[in-house]
Amino acid sequence: MKKSTCALVLAAGFSVRYGSDKRFSGSEPLLLRTLKNIINSFDTIYLVHRNNDEKIIALLEDLPINLIKAPSDDICLGTSIGVGIEHLKNSQTKYESCAIFLADMPFIKEETIHELQSIQSNNLIVRPKFEKKPGHPVVFGSDFFDELIKIKGEEGASSVVKKNSKALNIISVKDSGVIEDIDYPK
């Protein structure tokens, strides 16, 4: 039986270090490159975007992506996670887990995603590690959804991971893409 897992892509940030909206950088927009690595691995993908984000809506209109509007333009990582998880928790599908992706990580291999999915369950947090460095995506079992919904601010989900360290399953992978994000134009 196939486990019900979805992906949540966080794409509401303002690319402060990058200097411009990096979601659209490159001949093929960065966000599309990231989604291409994810789209074949999940039946359902949710994406949290900025409140007034017509350009993202237009870019993704032909893709099977469920868009979630952030509550305001001043959106933080933690708020994006909380809003996204609340949305999927209130959907008609009951997910066993959710893999949380950052929109600026286009190098994660599909094989790595499948490896993480094969381990996930409702009572686990699964995180990849490359050469001793923790990476993304982090797959949260549904047992942690209520805690994730309460997250606010810039910290992200690290407080949920720390609080539930006994449920954390760290998987060593040979995929440097799990730690490679794009923060600067170079």
N, C-alpha and C positions, 0 to 999 in steps of 0.2 A: 504494500500500500504506500502510495506517495505521500510524503509528509507535506503539510500545508505551510509553506514558507513564502514570505514576500520580501521584497527589497524596498528600502526607504532611502532615497537619495536626497542629501541635504544640499540645496542650491540657492539659499536665500542670502548668503553672505555678500559683503561689499568689496572684497578683493583689495583691502587696504594696502597690504604689502606689495601687491602686484601693480597698483597704480591706475588700473582701468578694470573694466568688467571682464575678468579672465574667462568667464563662462563662454564667451564668444571669440576668444583668441584662437588664432591659427586659421589655415585655409579651410580646415574642417573644424567647426567650433569645438572647443575643449569639452563642453558638456556632452555633445554628441559622441565624441570619442570615448568618454567614460561610459555612457549608456550602451554603446555597442558591445562592451565587455560584459555587461550585465543582462542585456535583454533576452538572450537565449537561455539563461539559467533560471528564470523565474516566470511563473504564470502571471504574477501581478507585481507591478512596480509602481510605487508612490514616489512623488517628487515634491518636496517643499520648496516653494519659490517665494520671492518677495511679493508684497501686497499689490503693488502696481507694476506688473511685470509682463506687459503685452508682448514684448520681444520674445520671451521664453515661451509664452503660450503659442505664439505663431511658429516658433522653431519646432515645437514638439507636437503640433496639432495632428500630424499624420502618424504618430507613434503610439503604441499601446501603453501610454503612461497616464496614471491617475494623478492629476495635479492638485496640490493642496496649497492654498493661499495662506501665507504667513499672516498673523493678526495685525501687523503694522510694518512700516518700513524699517523701524529700528529693531531688527530681528537678531537674536544671538543664537549660537550653536545649540545651547541647551533648550531654548524655546522652540527651535526648529524640531528637535527630537521630540519634545513633549507634544507639540501640535500634531506632528506626523503620526506618532504612536496612538494618540487619542483618536485620530481620524480612522486609522486602520482597525483599531479595537472596536469602533462603533460601526464598522462595515458589516455586511451580511456574512462575510466569510470569517470563520474563526481560525486564526493562524496559530500554528504551533510555535512559530518563531518568526523573527524579522531580522534580516541582515541590513545593518546601517552602513551606508556608503557615503563618502565625501565626494562632491561633484568634481573636485580637482585631482582625482586619482585615476587617470586613464590607462594605467599600465598593469592593472591586476589581471592575471590570466584566468580564463574560464575554468581551467582545471583546478585552480586554487579555490575558486568559488564552490565548485562541486565537492571538493574535499571537505570544506567547512560544512556544507549542507549535509554531507553524509554522517556527520557527527552530531549535529544539532538535535535538540529536543526541548520540550517545554520548560525543563528545569535546569538548563545549562546556559552558560554564556561561553561562546566559542570565539576565540581571537587568534588570528595568525601571528606568527613571529618569524622574522627574517634576521638571521645573524644576531640574536639576542635583543633585537629591537621589536617592540610590539607594533602591530600594524592594523590595517583595516581591510575588509569590513569586519565589524564585530557583530556576531549573530546572537541576539538575545531571545531566549525562550519566553513564551507567553507568561510564565510565572513572574517575570520582571516588568511587564508592561505597565502596571499601575505605578511602580516606582519611576519609570521612565517618563510617564505623563507629567509627573510633578517637577521635572527638571526645568530650571530657568537659568538664564545667564550664560556666560561664556564657557563654563567648565566642561560642558558636554556630559557624557555618560560615565565619566571616570568615578564619580562618587557611587554610582550603582554597582560598578565593577568592584570597587574596593569593599563596599559593604557586603557583597556576596562573593567574596574571594573563594569560598569553598565550592561554589558552583562554576568557577572559571576553569575552562579547559583551553590551555594554550597549545596551539599546534605549530610546530616548526615546519616552515615551508621553504621551498627553493625558489620562491618568486619575490624578487626585490620590489615588484610593483606594489606590494602591500605596505611599503613604507615610503614610496615615491609619490609625493604630491607636488603640485606646481604652485609655488608661491611668488615667483619672480619671472619676468618675461624671458630671461635667459634660459 
